[in-house]
């Protein structure tokens, strides 16, 4: 009998005001409040979250429902939404920390929409919220992990710089005393012992070069300058001037097919980037071919970037391509070649420590950009650098 009465009342309510009935029983926490933050309506989901009845919440200030330690932030969000509606906004989304009937802190995402009277005055705000506690906690954990990772990377870079710097002096002594011993004691030493000394000096020299390379990598992050507007065309002119002797000696041609843009950058690191890429193109040349390096640039929008780069900061980007007709490489190494000390050719074939492209990768990362490589064995390589315009 009681159940039948409830059903009859429900049917009557649906007939009289179906939309009110729908909102009253909606799963989302729905409320209506005035611009000064007073509740004028709350549905069952909203009220039961606090262990109250809807009618008992009418007239309650929204901020009274927020835990005290979160109240200042909630006040700022509330005032910001009201101000936005009075400007022109049609919707705002904010997260509020609220304690439920059991005393558990839950994070609720509220989507608010304004209601205006005939004179265009803001009179009410309709708000619908849903529990996003899991997402909020996941974001907080992600921020914490990222911060720890950034701190760890910074510590590693500082350690690499200090360790490398401190190792230089002992190595200089090894090299110097080996050379002195070789010069002064040469008549007294057997050819075998002289060979040992040469090997010691050679190994120490290679280690000194590796340490210098490690220092170069660590300086990208720890000794980088401020990012300011930089004309990449001017930077490229300076780099080509520095490489003029090497270019002439090899009979190489460097062709710039398009004008390069201005980007926010560290000018010294941009010079280092181009010098490494063009230097690589000259180094990894084919013996029977005149080296030709072609440099081009184009502007791309974020929507045109590959899916893997959609998270990059910015809306427009400069894509700079450095293409050569040299030795090329197998595409399976396209990612590995940016790894520190990774080499595709032996030291006896081509000089170098395998640090140049790793430095290029560090530089583009620091500039919120990206670098990728494409190529085929014996058919040249193309390096694409993507940098935000602003």
Buried (B, 14 or more C-beta within 10 A) or exposed (E): EEEEEEEEEEEEBEEEEEEEBEBBEBEBBBBBBBBEBEBBBBBBBBBBBBEBEBEEBBEBBBBEBBEEEBBEBBBEBBEEBBEBBBEEBEEBEBBBBBBBEEEEEBBBBBBBBBEEEEEEEBEBBBBBBEBBBEEBEEEEEEEEEEEEEEEEEEEEBEEBBEEBEEBBEEBEEBBEBBBEBBEEEEEEBEEEBBEBBEEBBEBBBEBBBBBEBBBBBBBBBBBBEEBEEBBBBBBBEBBBEBBEEBBEEEEBEBEBEEEBBBBBBBBBBBBBBBBBBBBBBBBBBBEEEEBBBBBBBEEBEBEEBEEEBEEBEBEEBBBBBBBBBBBBBEEEBBEEBBEBEBBBBEEEEBEBBBBBBBBBBBBBBBBBBBBBBBBEEEEBBBBBBBBBBE
